[in-house]
Amino acid sequence: MLRLAVLVSGGGTNLQAIMDAIRSGKISGAEIITVISNNEGAYALKRAQEYGCEALLISPKDYPSREDFNESLLQALKERKIDLVVLAGYLVVVPPCVIREFENRIINIHPSLIPSFCGTGCYGLHVHEMALARGVKISGATVHFVDEGTDTGPIIMQKAVAVRQGDSPKTLQRRIMEEAEWIILPETISLIAQGKVHVEGRSVLIDED
């Protein structure tokens, strides 16, 4: 059974998609062990409590130094014997010590088709504002492994979503969540749980049925 830690800073809609997929059987062979947030007010922590798994607050604000926070996060993951770390709207830079310990075992969902509209400062509505300002006709979402860069790790899965005339950043954000993020994030977790995802250099290979 793949032991998951889901890291979230906000409402946790992608977390909910994972929970729903586990309940429905779309994800098999995986369980959420803990939900970790840096934000005491994150609704994701309430979702975790209602789901019946651990809801853990680990915030940089509560530590005398960033190094202490980094070590606390790392130890929390190791103590719980986590197999896969899922970043689902986590707005804290994952420390290098965690990335090294969990090499190719941390995935992130990003609300664009990487390499477009990604990197430092590209998160939340900012991504969709940039996409609309550029006038793209297609956007979407990407699930990728996390390395020490920003949105630079190997791409696992992508799904395109049409941009409609008259879209606002919020309407585009919602459509990408519904038509891409909530689909490919659970699907990726399921594939990893089945042992079908393999990293070869900068590429990800997925076993075909």
Backbone as CSV, one residue per row, in Angstrom:
resi,resn,N_x,N_y,N_z,CA_x,CA_y,CA_z,C_x,C_y,C_z
1,MET,0.845,-1.201,0.000,0.000,0.000,0.000,0.883,1.257,0.000
2,LEU,0.681,2.126,-0.980,1.448,3.363,-1.105,0.979,4.361,-0.049
3,ARG,1.911,4.821,0.773,1.580,5.725,1.874,1.786,7.176,1.414
4,LEU,0.715,7.947,1.399,0.737,9.307,0.861,0.764,10.360,1.954
5,ALA,1.544,11.418,1.707,1.427,12.670,2.463,1.024,13.733,1.461
6,VAL,-0.073,14.423,1.722,-0.540,15.479,0.821,-0.282,16.820,1.502
7,LEU,0.475,17.680,0.826,0.850,18.987,1.376,0.030,20.066,0.679
8,VAL,-0.668,20.872,1.481,-1.617,21.849,0.949,-1.535,23.131,1.750
9,SER,-1.716,24.266,1.075,-1.725,25.553,1.780,-3.106,26.183,1.887
10,GLY,-4.047,25.729,1.063,-5.340,26.409,1.005,-6.530,25.494,1.186
11,GLY,-7.491,25.625,0.256,-8.778,24.946,0.401,-8.730,23.448,0.219
12,GLY,-7.825,22.973,-0.624,-7.674,21.536,-0.762,-8.622,20.878,-1.746
13,THR,-8.935,21.559,-2.862,-9.825,20.926,-3.845,-9.151,19.726,-4.509
14,ASN,-7.858,19.815,-4.777,-7.156,18.659,-5.332,-7.035,17.539,-4.299
15,LEU,-6.865,17.907,-3.049,-6.890,16.914,-1.965,-8.222,16.174,-1.977
16,GLN,-9.314,16.927,-2.121,-10.637,16.308,-2.138,-10.776,15.356,-3.320
17,ALA,-10.203,15.741,-4.470,-10.261,14.866,-5.640,-9.530,13.546,-5.369
18,ILE,-8.406,13.620,-4.655,-7.674,12.403,-4.297,-8.509,11.548,-3.341
19,MET,-9.076,12.183,-2.328,-9.906,11.455,-1.365,-11.080,10.766,-2.057
20,ASP,-11.749,11.507,-2.951,-12.900,10.946,-3.660,-12.482,9.766,-4.541
21,ALA,-11.300,9.884,-5.162,-10.825,8.807,-6.037,-10.463,7.560,-5.242
22,ILE,-9.926,7.731,-4.042,-9.631,6.571,-3.192,-10.931,5.909,-2.755
23,ARG,-11.896,6.722,-2.347,-13.186,6.181,-1.894,-13.897,5.412,-3.014
24,SER,-13.814,5.937,-4.231,-14.538,5.332,-5.353,-13.803,4.148,-5.967
25,GLY,-12.536,3.966,-5.590,-11.752,2.885,-6.150,-10.982,3.264,-7.403
26,LYS,-11.074,4.525,-7.835,-10.284,4.958,-8.995,-8.791,4.940,-8.673
27,ILE,-8.472,5.181,-7.410,-7.108,4.977,-6.916,-7.139,3.735,-6.042
28,SER,-6.368,2.730,-6.407,-6.263,1.544,-5.557,-4.806,1.364,-5.176
29,GLY,-4.599,0.784,-4.029,-3.232,0.537,-3.589,-2.553,1.744,-2.981
30,ALA,-3.332,2.749,-2.559,-2.751,3.948,-1.935,-3.665,4.424,-0.819
31,GLU,-3.063,5.007,0.209,-3.837,5.571,1.309,-3.193,6.874,1.766
32,ILE,-4.035,7.824,2.180,-3.536,9.088,2.712,-3.221,8.891,4.187
33,ILE,-1.956,9.049,4.528,-1.515,8.896,5.912,-1.642,10.225,6.654
34,THR,-1.258,11.312,5.999,-1.299,12.619,6.653,-1.523,13.712,5.625
35,VAL,-2.187,14.765,6.070,-2.306,16.007,5.306,-1.557,17.075,6.091
36,ILE,-0.588,17.703,5.439,0.248,18.691,6.110,0.000,20.061,5.487
37,SER,-0.190,21.064,6.322,-0.348,22.433,5.828,0.540,23.380,6.620
38,ASN,0.971,24.430,5.937,1.698,25.515,6.600,0.771,26.591,7.105
39,ASN,-0.524,26.441,6.825,-1.504,27.486,7.090,-2.550,26.973,8.071
40,GLU,-2.555,27.550,9.254,-3.486,27.105,10.303,-4.937,27.184,9.857
41,GLY,-5.248,28.157,9.008,-6.625,28.351,8.560,-6.988,27.604,7.294
42,ALA,-6.125,26.737,6.815,-6.386,26.027,5.558,-7.575,25.086,5.705
43,TYR,-8.525,25.207,4.797,-9.699,24.327,4.828,-9.300,22.880,4.570
44,ALA,-8.149,22.704,3.932,-7.651,21.347,3.683,-7.508,20.554,4.979
45,LEU,-7.142,21.216,6.071,-6.991,20.514,7.348,-8.345,19.996,7.843
46,LYS,-9.398,20.781,7.607,-10.748,20.317,7.978,-11.164,19.136,7.102
47,ARG,-10.832,19.213,5.801,-11.144,18.081,4.914,-10.473,16.807,5.428
48,ALA,-9.226,16.950,5.872,-8.491,15.783,6.382,-9.176,15.198,7.614
49,GLN,-9.574,16.064,8.521,-10.245,15.597,9.734,-11.547,14.881,9.403
50,GLU,-12.311,15.442,8.468,-13.580,14.830,8.086,-13.358,13.497,7.368
51,TYR,-12.242,13.398,6.654,-11.916,12.172,5.933,-11.449,11.082,6.891
52,GLY,-10.860,11.507,8.008,-10.421,10.543,9.013,-8.933,10.265,9.019
53,CYS,-8.156,11.169,8.397,-6.709,11.007,8.448,-6.092,12.151,9.249
54,GLU,-4.825,12.036,9.525,-4.140,13.045,10.321,-4.115,14.397,9.606
55,ALA,-4.376,15.462,10.346,-4.255,16.834,9.850,-3.153,17.506,10.649
56,LEU,-2.057,17.846,9.976,-0.852,18.284,10.674,-0.457,19.685,10.232
57,LEU,-0.266,20.577,11.191,0.196,21.932,10.907,1.701,22.013,11.149
58,ILE,2.439,22.315,10.083,3.881,22.553,10.205,4.166,23.847,9.450
59,SER,4.333,24.924,10.187,4.468,26.247,9.583,5.845,26.837,9.874
60,PRO,6.472,27.450,8.862,7.760,28.113,9.107,7.687,29.166,10.205
61,LYS,6.507,29.753,10.386,6.331,30.796,11.406,6.556,30.282,12.819
62,ASP,6.402,28.969,12.998,6.488,28.387,14.331,7.891,27.898,14.691
63,TYR,8.877,28.202,13.844,10.240,27.728,14.077,11.214,28.905,14.085
64,PRO,12.256,28.818,14.890,13.203,29.935,14.996,13.996,30.180,13.718
65,SER,14.125,29.146,12.883,14.862,29.323,11.635,14.246,28.448,10.558
66,ARG,14.570,28.780,9.308,14.064,27.971,8.198,14.655,26.574,8.243
67,GLU,15.877,26.467,8.714,16.516,25.153,8.821,15.755,24.257,9.792
68,ASP,15.284,24.835,10.898,14.513,24.059,11.869,13.190,23.588,11.261
69,PHE,12.539,24.470,10.509,11.302,24.084,9.821,11.566,22.953,8.838
70,ASN,12.616,23.108,8.039,12.953,22.102,7.037,13.159,20.733,7.678
71,GLU,13.886,20.732,8.793,14.174,19.475,9.479,12.904,18.863,10.064
72,SER,12.023,19.718,10.594,10.768,19.224,11.162,9.894,18.586,10.089
73,LEU,9.816,19.225,8.926,9.031,18.670,7.822,9.609,17.331,7.373
74,LEU,10.912,17.281,7.229,11.559,16.043,6.808,11.299,14.921,7.802
75,GLN,11.478,15.205,9.085,11.281,14.180,10.106,9.832,13.706,10.153
76,ALA,8.882,14.621,9.963,7.462,14.234,9.970,7.178,13.222,8.860
77,LEU,7.768,13.438,7.699,7.563,12.528,6.574,8.245,11.186,6.815
78,LYS,9.454,11.226,7.337,10.196,9.984,7.573,9.550,9.157,8.680
79,GLU,9.108,9.820,9.754,8.493,9.105,10.883,7.230,8.366,10.447
80,ARG,6.529,8.913,9.458,5.274,8.306,8.997,5.494,7.330,7.850
81,LYS,6.774,7.104,7.519,7.138,6.139,6.471,6.400,6.437,5.159
82,ILE,6.443,7.704,4.777,5.747,8.139,3.572,6.468,7.623,2.326
83,ASP,5.689,7.118,1.375,6.231,6.636,0.105,6.176,7.712,-0.979
84,LEU,5.102,8.519,-0.971,4.912,9.528,-2.012,4.385,10.811,-1.379
85,VAL,5.065,11.915,-1.681,4.643,13.234,-1.218,3.917,13.911,-2.376
86,VAL,2.696,14.365,-2.115,1.880,15.001,-3.148,1.697,16.474,-2.790
87,LEU,2.200,17.357,-3.644,2.010,18.794,-3.451,0.735,19.188,-4.188
88,ALA,-0.268,19.598,-3.425,-1.577,19.911,-4.004,-1.951,21.344,-3.630
89,GLY,-1.232,22.297,-4.245,-1.449,23.696,-3.884,-0.661,24.055,-2.637
90,TYR,0.594,23.628,-2.586,1.465,23.904,-1.441,2.371,25.073,-1.796
91,LEU,2.245,26.184,-1.060,2.905,27.430,-1.438,4.190,27.693,-0.665
92,VAL,4.771,26.644,-0.124,6.061,26.743,0.550,7.097,26.036,-0.326
93,VAL,8.260,26.631,-0.453,9.331,25.988,-1.217,9.763,24.721,-0.482
94,VAL,9.693,23.600,-1.166,10.090,22.334,-0.545,11.609,22.342,-0.359
95,PRO,12.083,22.114,0.865,13.531,22.216,1.122,14.326,21.131,0.413
96,PRO,15.567,21.459,0.045,16.415,20.484,-0.646,16.585,19.176,0.128
97,CYS,16.610,19.248,1.463,16.790,18.017,2.235,15.626,17.054,2.022
98,VAL,14.423,17.581,1.833,13.253,16.741,1.567,13.317,16.199,0.139
99,ILE,13.689,17.056,-0.809,13.773,16.630,-2.214,14.804,15.521,-2.381
100,ARG,15.934,15.651,-1.703,16.970,14.616,-1.801,16.515,13.300,-1.169
101,GLU,15.879,13.392,-0.011,15.410,12.190,0.691,14.323,11.464,-0.106
102,PHE,13.493,12.242,-0.805,12.361,11.674,-1.533,12.526,11.868,-3.043
103,GLU,13.716,11.627,-3.533,13.989,11.800,-4.963,13.028,10.961,-5.809
104,ASN,12.388,11.620,-6.779,11.393,10.982,-7.645,10.239,10.368,-6.858
105,ARG,10.006,10.921,-5.674,8.865,10.477,-4.860,8.063,11.681,-4.359
106,ILE,8.219,12.821,-5.043,7.416,14.013,-4.771,6.799,14.443,-6.095
107,ILE,5.476,14.596,-6.116,4.821,15.075,-7.324,4.079,16.369,-7.035
108,ASN,3.920,17.173,-8.080,3.241,18.461,-7.962,2.253,18.606,-9.109
109,ILE,1.130,19.273,-8.825,0.168,19.623,-9.868,0.302,21.114,-10.149
110,HIS,0.499,21.447,-11.440,0.661,22.855,-11.830,-0.421,23.211,-12.850
111,PRO,-1.069,24.380,-12.699,-2.221,24.716,-13.545,-1.871,25.346,-14.890
112,SER,-0.926,24.750,-15.599,-0.650,25.146,-16.981,0.052,23.984,-17.654
113,LEU,0.254,24.116,-18.955,1.003,23.103,-19.695,2.475,23.495,-19.673
114,ILE,3.201,22.968,-18.693,4.627,23.261,-18.576,5.318,22.876,-19.891
115,PRO,6.200,23.706,-20.449,6.924,24.814,-19.816,6.277,26.191,-19.934
116,SER,5.025,26.283,-20.346,4.361,27.581,-20.406,3.887,28.005,-19.015
117,PHE,4.043,29.276,-18.706,3.473,29.885,-17.504,3.812,29.099,-16.235
118,CYS,5.111,28.905,-16.036,5.568,28.201,-14.846,6.837,28.857,-14.341
119,GLY,7.301,28.400,-13.192,8.496,28.966,-12.598,8.170,29.883,-11.434
120,THR,9.167,30.609,-10.984,9.019,31.470,-9.800,7.886,32.477,-9.993
121,GLY,7.010,32.557,-9.017,5.906,33.519,-9.042,4.688,33.054,-9.804
122,CYS,4.768,31.901,-10.443,3.640,31.386,-11.232,2.841,30.390,-10.399
123,TYR,1.813,30.878,-9.748,0.961,30.012,-8.937,-0.431,30.634,-8.875
124,GLY,-1.414,29.791,-8.572,-2.780,30.265,-8.395,-3.297,31.037,-9.602
125,LEU,-4.031,32.101,-9.323,-4.645,32.893,-10.385,-3.620,33.581,-11.283
126,HIS,-2.405,33.798,-10.760,-1.370,34.456,-11.573,-1.134,33.695,-12.878
127,VAL,-1.162,32.375,-12.792,-0.917,31.550,-13.973,-1.965,31.834,-15.038
128,HIS,-3.218,31.880,-14.628,-4.317,32.070,-15.573,-4.362,33.512,-16.091
129,GLU,-3.985,34.457,-15.259,-3.872,35.842,-15.712,-2.837,35.951,-16.828
130,MET,-1.716,35.286,-16.661,-0.661,35.328,-17.676,-1.100,34.637,-18.966
131,ALA,-1.798,33.515,-18.818,-2.265,32.789,-20.005,-3.242,33.647,-20.812
132,LEU,-4.161,34.290,-20.125,-5.142,35.125,-20.821,-4.488,36.362,-21.417
133,ALA,-3.535,36.934,-20.706,-2.836,38.112,-21.220,-2.056,37.779,-22.489
134,ARG,-1.569,36.545,-22.578,-0.808,36.127,-23.759,-1.724,35.742,-24.914
135,GLY,-2.992,35.488,-24.585,-3.945,35.164,-25.632,-3.900,33.730,-26.115
136,VAL,-3.444,32.809,-25.279,-3.380,31.413,-25.704,-4.781,30.838,-25.897
137,LYS,-4.889,29.864,-26.762,-6.173,29.210,-27.042,-6.332,27.906,-26.271
138,ILE,-5.194,27.375,-25.800,-5.189,26.125,-25.039,-4.342,26.329,-23.788
139,SER,-4.871,25.900,-22.650,-4.062,25.833,-21.435,-4.247,24.433,-20.874
140,GLY,-4.145,24.266,-19.578,-4.328,22.937,-19.020,-3.597,22.755,-17.715
141,ALA,-3.201,21.533,-17.426,-2.520,21.224,-16.164,-1.437,20.179,-16.401
142,THR,-0.471,20.162,-15.502,0.676,19.257,-15.593,0.939,18.635,-14.223
143,VAL,1.169,17.342,-14.198,1.696,16.683,-13.002,3.150,16.329,-13.297
144,HIS,4.041,16.717,-12.396,5.461,16.464,-12.616,6.143,16.065,-11.312
145,PHE,7.265,15.387,-11.453,8.099,15.132,-10.290,8.785,16.433,-9.881
146,VAL,9.088,16.551,-8.605,9.697,17.769,-8.065,11.194,17.571,-7.921
147,ASP,11.945,18.512,-8.499,13.388,18.539,-8.275,13.722,19.864,-7.580
148,GLU,14.981,20.247,-7.574,15.367,21.446,-6.823,15.130,22.739,-7.595
149,GLY,14.638,22.653,-8.810,14.215,23.837,-9.541,12.753,24.141,-9.261
150,THR,12.213,25.144,-9.937,10.799,25.500,-9.779,10.043,25.058,-11.022
151,ASP,9.233,24.015,-10.880,8.451,23.446,-11.994,9.354,22.890,-13.090
152,THR,10.511,22.361,-12.709,11.483,21.893,-13.705,11.653,20.375,-13.718
153,GLY,10.972,19.660,-12.833,11.152,18.214,-12.756,10.485,17.492,-13.913
154,PRO,10.810,16.205,-14.094,10.260,15.415,-15.199,8.727,15.411,-15.215
155,ILE,8.166,15.607,-16.394,6.715,15.669,-16.572,6.139,14.258,-16.638
156,ILE,5.106,14.013,-15.836,4.463,12.703,-15.805,3.234,12.681,-16.702
157,MET,2.388,13.685,-16.547,1.124,13.685,-17.269,0.656,15.121,-17.499
158,GLN,0.025,15.348,-18.650,-0.552,16.655,-18.959,-1.922,16.464,-19.583
159,LYS,-2.776,17.477,-19.397,-4.098,17.464,-20.035,-4.436,18.875,-20.470
160,ALA,-4.816,19.014,-21.744,-5.140,20.328,-22.308,-6.595,20.693,-22.050
161,VAL,-6.824,21.982,-21.897,-8.170,22.534,-21.691,-8.305,23.767,-22.581
162,ALA,-9.415,23.872,-23.276,-9.631,25.009,-24.172,-9.855,26.295,-23.383
163,VAL,-9.270,27.368,-23.887,-9.545,28.698,-23.349,-10.697,29.296,-24.167
164,ARG,-11.714,29.776,-23.486,-12.895,30.297,-24.181,-12.876,31.813,-24.238
165,GLN,-13.471,32.331,-25.288,-13.612,33.772,-25.413,-14.415,34.293,-24.224
166,GLY,-13.932,35.348,-23.618,-14.633,35.912,-22.468,-14.242,35.306,-21.140
167,ASP,-13.318,34.355,-21.152,-12.857,33.759,-19.895,-12.228,34.827,-18.994
168,SER,-12.471,34.688,-17.704,-11.735,35.442,-16.689,-10.735,34.482,-16.062
169,PRO,-9.741,35.005,-15.317,-8.835,34.080,-14.637,-9.570,33.072,-13.763
170,LYS,-10.649,33.483,-13.132,-11.373,32.575,-12.238,-12.141,31.508,-13.004
171,THR,-12.779,31.881,-14.134,-13.511,30.858,-14.886,-12.546,29.866,-15.518
172,LEU,-11.398,30.357,-15.993,-10.400,29.462,-16.575,-9.804,28.556,-15.501
173,GLN,-9.531,29.113,-14.338,-9.015,28.317,-13.222,-9.968,27.177,-12.885
174,ARG,-11.254,27.493,-12.799,-12.251,26.481,-12.430,-12.329,25.382,-13.481
175,ARG,-12.317,25.765,-14.766,-12.424,24.765,-15.824,-11.203,23.857,-15.843
176,ILE,-10.027,24.426,-15.630,-8.810,23.610,-15.614,-8.817,22.656,-14.427
177,MET,-9.311,23.106,-13.283,-9.428,22.196,-12.145,-10.353,21.038,-12.479
178,GLU,-11.548,21.371,-12.985,-12.572,20.350,-13.222,-12.206,19.408,-14.356
179,GLU,-11.613,19.940,-15.438,-11.381,19.143,-16.637,-9.978,18.544,-16.711
180,ALA,-9.076,19.008,-15.850,-7.703,18.503,-15.925,-7.150,18.097,-14.565
181,GLU,-7.018,19.054,-13.645,-6.325,18.767,-12.380,-6.961,17.621,-11.613
182,TRP,-8.285,17.654,-11.461,-8.958,16.647,-10.653,-8.973,15.283,-11.330
183,ILE,-8.548,15.238,-12.586,-8.482,13.971,-13.322,-7.069,13.408,-13.303
184,ILE,-6.087,14.237,-13.697,-4.741,13.678,-13.890,-3.966,13.493,-12.599
185,LEU,-4.293,14.252,-11.543,-3.571,14.030,-10.282,-3.930,12.676,-9.673
186,PRO,-5.234,12.354,-9.506,-5.551,11.002,-9.014,-5.048,9.897,-9.949
187,GLU,-5.125,10.135,-11.267,-4.665,9.116,-12.220,-3.173,8.852,-12.065
188,THR,-2.403,9.917,-11.854,-0.969,9.761,-11.655,-0.676,8.955,-10.391
189,ILE,-1.360,9.289,-9.317,-1.154,8.561,-8.055,-1.477,7.079,-8.241
190,SER,-2.551,6.794,-8.945,-2.936,5.406,-9.191,-1.864,4.667,-9.990
191,LEU,-1.316,5.314,-11.016,-0.266,4.694,-11.831,0.997,4.429,-11.007
192,ILE,1.349,5.393,-10.148,2.519,5.206,-9.292,2.284,4.059,-8.310
193,ALA,1.075,4.003,-7.745,0.742,2.923,-6.803,0.831,1.553,-7.470
194,GLN,0.558,1.507,-8.786,0.624,0.246,-9.526,2.030,-0.059,-10.044
195,GLY,2.983,0.843,-9.757,4.353,0.618,-10.199,4.569,0.813,-11.683
196,LYS,3.724,1.643,-12.308,3.771,1.808,-13.766,4.543,3.039,-14.226
197,VAL,5.063,3.834,-13.288,5.737,5.089,-13.648,7.239,4.944,-13.404
198,HIS,8.023,5.255,-14.428,9.475,5.099,-14.348,10.160,6.349,-14.879
199,VAL,11.166,6.815,-14.166,11.925,7.994,-14.584,13.211,7.551,-15.249
200,GLU,13.427,8.069,-16.449,14.679,7.810,-17.168,15.250,9.158,-17.610
201,GLY,16.176,9.668,-16.816,16.728,10.992,-17.098,15.667,12.068,-16.928
202,ARG,15.413,12.825,-17.994,14.411,13.892,-17.959,13.041,13.404,-18.392
203,SER,12.950,12.120,-18.759,11.694,11.590,-19.294,11.023,10.657,-18.293
204,VAL,9.705,10.586,-18.397,8.923,9.655,-17.598,8.261,8.667,-18.550
205,LEU,8.443,7.382,-18.274,7.819,6.330,-19.064,6.710,5.694,-18.239
206,ILE,5.582,5.469,-18.887,4.433,4.865,-18.220,4.106,3.547,-18.902
207,ASP,4.067,2.458,-18.126,3.752,1.149,-18.672,2.346,1.150,-19.257
208,GLU,2.200,0.562,-20.418,0.893,0.437,-21.042,0.266,-0.874,-20.619
209,ASP,-1.052,-0.865,-20.467,-1.770,-2.086,-20.077,-1.732,-3.101,-21.220
